[in-house]
Amino acid sequence: MTKSILVSSVEGYSGKSGIIIALGMILRKKGYYIGYLKPFGIGTTYTGDRLVDENAYSTAEVLNTGDNIEHICPILMDCPYIEFINSANQPELKKRIFDSYTQVSDGRDVVLIEGALDYKAGKSVGLCDVSISSMLQSEVLMIAKYTKDFVLDQILISKELFGEKLRNVIFNQIGGYKKTYVQSIAIPLLARNDIDVIGMIPRDPVLSGLYVSEIKEGLGGEYLVEPKRDEIIERFLIGAMSPQSALMYFREARNASVVTGGDRSDLQIVALEVPNIKCLLLTGNLEPTKIVLGKAEEKGIPVILVKEDTLSTIERLNEIFGKARIKGEAKIERIKELVKNHVDVERLMASIGL
């Protein structure tokens, strides 16, 4: 009989897709046949002339289960949510999900089901993770970022809703001293409520970084110098100081992009001399000098020009850095390594009867 795990989260952008990719690859290597389902897609985009959920599409490409994307993600929110609620036929939506699950589970040992934005999203139309886990009789794996201590309350509230189906939690993107909190406080507290912490994945700059191409696309910029290879940018630095001050600042960074006005050729030249700087992001729709472009071309450093001013560009970068996708060989291998080293996969398998 096919087993299923619904991977849910207490908040959006907690790393569900990456963990699903890693679990899928690990389970496949152990000899299990896997399926993948994302019942309710809200992050829609076009690939060719097809409307798809961006996350489901990229995850399906990596896992390569052989199923059609229409079965992998049967429900797409292609309008504002309030309109979707008004037009939703709940019995029909649930039938489509159940039919898709039947399709993707055929001949599979385990189906990895990706939850909605968080465990509550979709409640108004009967598509929240609680409803889906009940309908498909799936065990639940909760993913939680330990950004605030109140996350423990959120997990316990979700436990009341999921009931016995929620038995396992993974804390993701844990930074510094938060690991001590998890070990000394969170694990005993959750254990008293019949929840096992089966993993603590540390924050990783590679996974939270963006490819140069993603930055260009996210900002609507244009290449003045195209990248020789699509590198991962782990952080961005604001170039608004003197060249002398900037040099030390730039040298301390790792795999960084410098964001500065297109007219600051003095800072641009300094940045191009620092090996840690992997990209120049020029704002204000101001093109740099030919000397800057020539040096960037020579060193293979991409230069992206955007129309917005520096402040607006930084605000937009903060948004897209918080929503980095797991794609590309470097990120896929990294999340697989992190899950293997920091998650008790055998314990998870045992809990669902694999």
Sequence and secondary structure as in RCSB ss.txt:
>XXXX:A:sequence
MTKSILVSSVEGYSGKSGIIIALGMILRKKGYYIGYLKPFGIGTTYTGDRLVDENAYSTAEVLNTGDNIEHICPI
LMDCPYIEFINSANQPELKKRIFDSYTQVSDGRDVVLIEGALDYKAGKSVGLCDVSISSMLQSEVLMIAKYTKDF
VLDQILISKELFGEKLRNVIFNQIGGYKKTYVQSIAIPLLARNDIDVIGMIPRDPVLSGLYVSEIKEGLGGEYLV
EPKRDEIIERFLIGAMSPQSALMYFREARNASVVTGGDRSDLQIVALEVPNIKCLLLTGNLEPTKIVLGKAEEKG
IPVILVKEDTLSTIERLNEIFGKARIKGEAKIERIKELVKNHVDVERLMASIGL
>XXXX:A:secstr
  EEEEEEESSSSSSHHHHHHHHHHHHHHTT  EEEE SEE SEEEETTEEEEHHHHHHHHHH  S  HHHHS E
E  S HHHHHHH  HHHHHHHHHHHHHHHHTT SEEEEE  SSTTTTGGGT SHHHHHHHHT EEEEEEE SSTT
HHHHHHHHHHHHGGGEEEEEEEEE TTHHHHIIIIIHHHHHTTT EEEEEEE  HHHH EEHHHHHHHHT EEEE
  SS  EE EEEE  S HHHHHHHHHT SSEEEEEETT HHHHHHHHT TTEEEEEEETT    HHHHHHHHHHT
  EEE SS HHHHHHHHHHHHTT    SHHHHHHHHHHHHHHB HHHHHHHTT 
